[in-house]
Amino acid sequence: MGFGRIAPLVLAAGLVASPATPQPPMVSVYPGTPDSTQVLSFYVWYPNSCVASEPRVQVTGSRVDLLVTEACTCPGAGPVPPVLVVDSPPLSAGTYEVRLFRLGEGTEPHCTFPPELLYDRDLTIRQGPFNILLEPAVPVAGEPFLVTALASCPIYFPRLFQLSPTTFASRGEQSAIGLPPPCTLEPSYASPLVVEPLAAGDYTLVLLADGFSGGSQLSFSFPFRVEPVSSEELTLRGGRFVLRTSWRTAVGLEGTGRAIGLTADTGAFWFFDPANLELMVKLVDGCGVNSHFWLLAGGLTDVGVTLTVEDTLTGVSRTWSNPVSTPFEPLQDVLAFPCP
């Protein structure tokens, strides 16, 4: 992995011209039609041999920038090989803009200049040969869920094995009925697998296949999380207080919050995704200070929120609200409920 490497396939493709006919900068990529599981090699034709250091790759969103730093003075030895090589880890499926920039080394005034764009092109990354879908998308502790293993060739995953308390695996089998159907550009051969109830926590599912498209063994790791059981009610302080929430968006969507207990006096609510908490609530025992329980709440949302708290000892309920399209303001009510 260095700028001294020359790619034979690039030379064979005629991308390296003779010194008498210099070519403008350009970039090719190997493999030619990459997928989201493959390491990428960018081959940069860079006609200026005064390269100060190995090229760098920088990925930001849907842009892949290749940065080449020019030296202020050329070394006395022979020129750097004209094809520079820089590798990149696998990229997610999608379309990217690949840009080649020239940078000045900056050690002398005459070679200090802002980055100069020399070349750009589009690059499409296909979804890899495997993919996994969960149903529901976020499994809940204590409930079975469905895993659908997808492959882009006729590979099927008949069963699931538990390799460790947090790791599961499935080995693919090729279709043996008549002539196998062709491979597809995207994973489309589906194998549904039922997973028995798990405890809340982080897990990994690994798909393995031998001879995939005539090649060696391939593997695909998929991390997922099982969320703790949640309900519409949050009970705090030994069950004395029961909290409920409802929400409403600016376009009229509405629903009830799902509760997650964190400690004896603290909990949270999520509205749209268990991994995205919207409201944190705490009930503090302030009886020794002002003979009241204090309600403290903080929101990470601007949807309309109604928070209702019931004191099951006295039967008294109180409600606090946040308007639609308004950032949730911190709530600190030190007279929320009287003691005892």
Residue pairs with C-beta under 8 A, 6 or more apart in sequence:
1 85
1 86
1 87
2 54
2 85
3 51
3 53
3 54
3 55
3 80
3 81
3 84
3 85
3 86
4 80
4 81
5 81
5 83
5 85
6 16
6 81
6 82
6 83
6 85
7 30
7 41
7 43
7 83
7 85
9 30
10 16
10 28
10 43
10 45
10 83
11 83
13 28
15 23
15 26
15 28
15 43
15 45
15 83
16 45
16 82
16 83
17 23
22 47
23 45
23 47
24 47
24 118
24 119
25 44
25 45
25 46
25 47
25 100
25 118
25 119
26 44
26 45
26 119
27 42
27 43
27 44
27 45
27 66
27 98
27 100
27 119
27 121
28 42
28 43
28 45
29 40
29 41
29 42
29 43
29 98
29 123
30 40
30 41
30 43
31 38
31 40
33 124
33 126
34 40
34 91
34 123
34 125
34 126
35 93
35 125
35 126
35 127
35 128
35 129
36 90
36 91
36 92
36 93
36 125
36 126
36 127
36 128
37 90
37 128
37 129
37 130
37 218
37 220
38 90
38 128
39 87
39 88
39 89
39 90
40 87
40 88
40 89
40 90
40 91
41 85
41 86
41 87
41 88
42 57
42 64
42 66
42 85
42 86
42 87
42 88
42 98
43 83
43 84
43 85
44 55
44 66
44 68
44 83
44 84
44 85
44 86
44 100
45 82
45 83
46 68
46 82
46 83
46 84
46 100
47 82
48 70
48 102
49 74
49 79
49 80
49 82
50 70
50 71
50 73
50 74
50 80
51 68
51 69
51 70
51 71
51 80
51 84
52 69
52 70
52 71
52 72
52 105
53 69
54 84
54 86
55 66
55 67
55 68
55 69
55 84
55 86
56 66
56 67
56 86
57 64
57 65
57 66
57 67
57 86
57 87
57 88
58 64
58 65
58 67
59 65
59 88
59 91
62 94
62 95
62 96
62 97
63 96
63 97
63 98
63 99
64 88
64 91
64 96
64 97
64 98
64 99
64 123
65 99
65 100
65 101
66 86
66 98
66 99
66 100
66 101
67 101
67 103
67 115
68 84
68 100
68 101
68 102
68 103
69 103
69 104
69 105
70 102
70 103
70 104
70 105
70 111
71 105
71 111
72 104
72 105
72 107
72 108
72 110
72 111
90 128
91 125
92 125
93 125
93 126
93 127
93 128
94 124
94 125
95 122
95 123
95 124
95 125
96 122
96 123
96 124
96 125
97 120
97 121
97 122
97 123
98 120
98 121
98 122
98 123
99 117
99 119
99 120
100 117
100 118
100 119
100 120
101 115
101 116
101 117
101 118
102 115
102 116
102 118
103 115
103 116
104 111
104 112
104 113
105 111
106 112
126 185
126 186
127 152
127 186
127 187
128 152
128 187
128 220
129 151
129 152
129 153
129 187
129 209
129 212
129 213
129 218
129 220
130 149
130 150
130 151
130 152
130 187
130 207
130 209
130 218
130 220
131 150
131 187
131 220
132 147
132 148
132 149
132 150
132 205
132 207
132 220
132 222
132 224
133 147
133 148
133 150
134 145
134 146
134 147
134 148
134 224
135 145
135 146
135 148
136 145
138 225
138 227
138 273
138 274
138 275
139 145
139 195
139 198
139 224
139 225
139 226
139 227
140 226
140 227
140 228
140 229
140 230
140 274
141 197
141 198
141 199
141 200
141 226
141 227
141 228
141 229
142 197
142 199
142 229
143 197
144 194
144 195
144 196
144 197
145 194
145 195
146 192
146 193
146 194
146 195
147 160
147 192
147 193
147 194
147 195
147 205
148 190
148 191
148 192
148 193
149 157
149 170
149 172
149 190
149 191
149 193
149 207
150 187
150 188
150 189
150 190
150 191
151 157
151 172
151 187
151 189
151 191
151 207
151 209
151 212
152 183
152 184
152 185
152 186
152 187
152 188
152 189
153 180
153 183
153 184
153 189
153 212
153 213
154 174
154 175
154 180
154 181
154 183
154 189
155 172
155 173
155 174
155 175
155 189
155 209
155 212
156 172
156 173
156 174
156 175
156 189
156 191
157 170
157 171
157 172
157 173
157 191
157 193
157 207
158 170
158 173
158 191
159 170
159 193
160 168
160 169
160 170
160 193
160 195
161 168
161 169
161 170
161 171
162 168
163 169
163 206
166 201
166 202
166 203
166 204
167 203
167 204
167 205
167 206
168 195
168 203
168 204
168 205
168 206
169 205
169 206
169 207
169 208
170 191
170 193
170 205
170 206
170 207
170 208
171 208
171 209
171 210
172 207
172 208
172 209
172 210
172 212
174 180
174 211
175 181
183 213
198 226
199 226
200 226
200 227
200 228
200 229
201 225
201 226
202 223
202 224
202 225
203 223
203 224
203 225
203 226
204 221
204 222
204 223
204 224
205 221
205 222
205 224
206 219
206 220
206 221
206 222
207 219
207 220
207 222
208 217
208 218
208 219
209 217
209 218
209 219
210 216
210 217
211 217
212 218
225 275
227 274
227 275
228 260
230 258
230 259
230 260
230 270
230 274
231 258
231 259
232 244
232 256
232 257
232 258
232 259
233 242
233 243
233 244
233 259
234 242
234 243
234 244
234 259
234 260
234 261
234 267
234 269
234 281
235 241
235 242
235 243
235 261
236 243
236 261
236 264
236 265
236 266
236 267
236 281
236 283
237 264
237 265
237 283
237 285
237 293
238 264
239 312
240 311
240 312
240 313
241 283
241 293
241 309
241 310
241 311
241 312
241 337
242 309
242 310
242 312
243 259
243 267
243 281
243 307
243 308
243 309
243 310
244 256
244 257
244 307
244 308
244 310
245 256
245 257
245 259
245 269
245 279
245 305
245 306
245 307
245 308
246 254
246 255
246 256
246 257
246 305
246 306
247 254
247 255
247 256
247 257
247 271
247 278
247 301
247 303
247 304
247 305
247 306
248 254
248 303
248 304
248 324
249 303
249 304
249 324
250 303
250 324
250 325
255 271
257 269
257 270
257 271
257 278
257 279
257 305
258 269
258 270
258 271
258 274
259 267
259 268
259 269
260 267
260 268
260 269
260 270
260 274
260 277
261 267
262 268
265 282
265 283
265 284
265 285
266 280
266 281
266 282
266 283
267 280
267 281
267 282
268 277
268 278
268 279
268 280
268 281
269 277
269 278
269 279
269 281
270 276
270 277
270 278
271 278
271 301
271 303
272 278
277 300
278 299
278 300
278 301
278 303
278 305
279 297
279 298
279 299
279 300
279 301
279 305
279 307
279 328
280 297
280 298
280 299
280 300
281 295
281 296
281 297
281 307
282 295
282 296
282 297
283 293
283 294
283 295
283 296
283 309
283 336
284 293
284 294
284 296
285 293
285 339
286 292
286 293
286 294
286 334
287 293
287 339
287 340
290 334
290 335
291 338
291 339
292 334
292 335
292 336
292 337
292 338
292 339
293 336
293 337
293 338
293 339
294 332
294 333
294 334
294 336
295 309
295 320
295 331
295 332
295 333
295 336
295 337
296 330
296 331
296 332
296 333
297 307
297 320
297 330
297 331
298 328
298 330
298 331
299 305
299 322
299 327
299 328
299 329
300 328
301 327
301 328
302 324
302 325
302 326
302 327
302 328
303 324
303 325
304 321
304 322
304 323
304 324
304 325
304 326
305 321
305 322
305 328
306 319
306 320
306 321
306 322
307 319
307 320
307 321
307 331
308 317
308 318
308 319
309 317
309 318
309 319
309 320
309 336
309 337
310 316
310 317
311 317
311 337
313 340
314 337
316 337
318 336
318 337
320 331
320 333
322 328
322 329
